[in-house]
């Protein structure tokens, strides 16, 4: 079971998705990632979108650490039910959507995204990831941060026009890439 590791909801346990298809981000990776995001001032009052959210651990951690709003998105029924359960503790700041990432981004309206998490299933192809990243570009705030989490053996994402990599780090079997609008 995942937990919130810092902020206003520190220690709160999150329900886990009851399937082996999800891979929760480890506390070690979360702590390092969120320390970096706080250093970039990427969390304070941010509009956060968490695609392929699973249990929503990354998005809910962002809310606990000062983000203003979360849109947690997953197309799997088990993940959607888990997200709804976990969102109850965060009130209206957390919106949960059962949708495919591409369809969600295509139909999304609202405030520009300031922090975007993409932790897709490892079997998602590089081409599919590129399409999702490309579709996100017009929705990003000019100072947005995009976080892509994949298997450490995965190649660097093919960044679409409008996004550029500014940091990458490997933690055991996990690799994180951070990008920003170009």
Beta strands, then each sheet from edge to edge (+ up, - down):
strand 1: 2-3
strand 2: 13-14
strand 3: 47-51
strand 4: 69-74
strand 5: 94-98
strand 6: 113-118
strand 7: 140-151
strand 8: 163-171
strand 9: 174-181
sheet 1: 1+ 2-
sheet 2: 5+ 4+ 3+ 6+ 7+ 9- 8+
end
